[in-house]
Amino acid sequence: MNKEISIKKVKFDAEEAYRVGDFFCSEAIVNSIRNNIAPEMPKALIAVASGFPVGIGKSKCVCGAVSGGVMAISYFFGRTKGGDTKVNKNLELAYELQEEFRKNHKVLCCKVLTHGMDMGAKEHKNQCVSFTGEVAEVAATIIARELGLKIID
C-alpha cells in the first residue's frame, strides 16, 4: 500500500478512465483507488464493479459512482469473517460517502440524476465523469484519513 497519495490524481485518473472509455463509473473508481493507493488490490475487484454502472446493471437505481466508492472503501474496512464487528465501521464510512454525495446532489438515484438526458449524449457522459471524479475524491479522502496515509496535495 502506498503511504503517500495524491487525492487530485485519484480523482483525475478515475475521471480520465471514464472519459476515454476504458471503464464506466464504478470500475473507474475501483481502478483508480487500486492504482493510486493499493496496487496489491486484486484486479478482480474491478470486474466485481462492472455490474454497477448506470444504476446497477442499467436499472438506473443507485448511482454507479456511489456504488464504486462504497466498494473501494469496503476493500479496506469491510469484513471477510462472519460476525466480525468491523462491519460497523465500514457501514459508517459507506454512509459518510453516500451522505456527501446526497448533500451535493440531493439523491442517489441514477434515474433522477439523469432525468431528461439522452444516455448516449455528451451531457450525460460529462455529468457521469464529474460524479466519478467527485466520488473517487471523497472515497480516497476517507480511506487516507482512516488509514493515516499522507495526502500530498
C-alpha positions as CSV (number, residue, x, y, z in Angstrom):
1,M,0.0,0.0,0.0
2,N,1.2,3.5,-0.8
3,K,1.8,5.6,2.3
4,E,1.6,8.9,0.4
5,I,-1.2,9.6,-2.1
6,S,-2.4,12.4,-4.3
7,I,-6.2,12.9,-4.0
8,K,-6.1,15.0,-7.1
9,K,-4.5,12.1,-9.1
10,V,-7.1,9.6,-7.8
11,K,-9.8,12.0,-9.0
12,F,-8.2,12.7,-12.3
13,D,-7.4,9.1,-13.1
14,A,-11.0,8.0,-12.3
15,E,-12.4,10.7,-14.5
16,E,-10.0,10.0,-17.3
17,A,-10.7,6.3,-17.3
18,Y,-14.4,7.0,-17.7
19,R,-13.8,9.9,-20.2
20,V,-11.7,7.9,-22.6
21,G,-14.0,4.8,-22.4
22,D,-11.7,2.4,-20.6
23,F,-14.1,1.9,-17.7
24,F,-17.5,3.1,-16.5
25,C,-18.0,4.9,-13.2
26,S,-17.8,2.2,-10.6
27,E,-15.0,0.4,-12.4
28,A,-13.0,3.6,-12.9
29,I,-13.2,4.4,-9.2
30,V,-12.1,1.0,-8.0
31,N,-9.3,1.0,-10.7
32,S,-8.0,4.5,-9.6
33,I,-8.1,3.6,-5.9
34,R,-6.2,0.4,-6.8
35,N,-3.6,2.2,-8.9
36,N,-3.0,5.1,-6.6
37,I,-3.5,3.6,-3.1
38,A,-3.4,-0.2,-3.1
39,P,-1.6,-1.7,-6.1
40,E,-1.9,-5.0,-4.3
41,M,-5.7,-4.9,-4.6
42,P,-6.8,-7.8,-6.8
43,K,-7.7,-6.7,-10.3
44,A,-10.7,-9.0,-9.9
45,L,-12.3,-6.2,-7.8
46,I,-12.5,-4.1,-10.9
47,A,-14.5,-6.9,-12.5
48,V,-16.8,-7.0,-9.4
49,A,-17.5,-3.3,-10.1
50,S,-18.6,-4.0,-13.7
51,G,-22.2,-4.7,-12.8
52,F,-22.9,-1.4,-11.1
53,P,-22.8,1.3,-13.9
54,V,-26.0,3.1,-14.9
55,G,-27.6,2.5,-11.6
56,I,-26.7,-1.2,-11.2
57,G,-27.0,-3.2,-14.4
58,K,-28.6,-0.3,-16.3
59,S,-31.6,-0.3,-13.9
60,K,-30.9,3.4,-13.0
61,C,-31.2,2.7,-9.3
62,V,-28.3,3.7,-7.1
63,C,-25.7,5.8,-8.9
64,G,-22.9,3.5,-10.1
65,A,-20.2,6.0,-8.9
66,V,-21.6,5.8,-5.4
67,S,-21.5,2.0,-5.6
68,G,-17.9,2.1,-6.8
69,G,-16.9,4.4,-3.9
70,V,-18.6,2.1,-1.4
71,M,-16.8,-0.9,-2.9
72,A,-13.4,0.8,-2.7
73,I,-14.0,1.7,0.9
74,S,-15.2,-1.8,1.7
75,Y,-12.0,-3.3,0.4
76,F,-10.1,-1.6,3.2
77,F,-12.6,-1.7,6.0
78,G,-15.1,-4.5,5.2
79,R,-15.2,-7.9,6.9
80,T,-14.4,-11.3,5.5
81,K,-15.3,-13.3,8.6
82,G,-18.9,-13.8,9.7
83,G,-19.8,-12.0,12.9
84,D,-16.8,-9.6,12.6
85,T,-17.9,-6.3,14.2
86,K,-15.6,-4.3,12.0
87,V,-18.5,-4.2,9.6
88,N,-20.0,-1.4,11.8
89,K,-17.1,0.9,10.9
90,N,-17.4,0.1,7.3
91,L,-21.1,0.9,7.3
92,E,-20.3,4.2,9.0
93,L,-17.8,5.1,6.3
94,A,-20.1,4.0,3.4
95,Y,-22.8,6.1,5.0
96,E,-20.4,9.1,5.1
97,L,-19.6,8.7,1.4
98,Q,-23.2,8.5,0.3
99,E,-24.3,11.4,2.5
100,E,-21.6,13.6,1.0
101,F,-23.0,12.7,-2.5
102,R,-26.5,13.3,-1.4
103,K,-25.6,16.6,0.2
104,N,-24.3,17.7,-3.2
105,H,-27.0,16.2,-5.4
106,K,-30.0,15.5,-3.1
107,V,-30.5,11.9,-4.4
108,L,-28.5,8.7,-5.1
109,C,-30.9,7.6,-7.8
110,C,-29.4,7.5,-11.3
111,K,-32.9,7.8,-12.9
112,V,-33.4,11.1,-11.1
113,L,-29.8,12.3,-11.6
114,T,-30.1,11.7,-15.4
115,H,-33.7,12.7,-15.9
116,G,-34.3,14.2,-19.3
117,M,-30.8,13.2,-20.6
118,D,-30.1,11.0,-23.6
119,M,-27.9,8.2,-22.1
120,G,-25.5,8.4,-25.1
121,A,-25.3,12.2,-25.2
122,K,-22.3,14.3,-24.2
123,E,-24.3,16.0,-21.4
124,H,-24.9,12.6,-19.7
125,K,-21.3,11.5,-20.1
126,N,-19.9,14.8,-18.8
127,Q,-22.2,14.5,-15.7
128,C,-21.1,11.0,-15.0
129,V,-17.4,11.8,-15.5
130,S,-17.9,14.5,-12.9
131,F,-19.7,12.2,-10.5
132,T,-17.0,9.6,-10.9
133,G,-14.3,12.1,-10.0
134,E,-16.2,13.5,-7.1
135,V,-16.9,10.1,-5.5
136,A,-13.3,8.9,-6.2
137,E,-12.0,12.0,-4.4
138,V,-14.4,11.5,-1.4
139,A,-13.6,7.8,-1.2
140,A,-9.8,8.4,-1.3
141,T,-10.1,11.1,1.3
142,I,-12.0,8.8,3.7
143,I,-9.5,5.9,3.0
144,A,-6.5,8.1,3.6
145,R,-7.9,9.6,6.8
146,E,-8.8,6.2,8.3
147,L,-5.5,4.6,7.3
148,G,-3.4,7.5,8.3
149,L,-2.0,8.0,4.8
150,K,-0.2,11.2,3.9
151,I,-2.1,13.3,1.4
152,I,0.5,15.2,-0.8
153,D,-1.8,17.8,-2.3
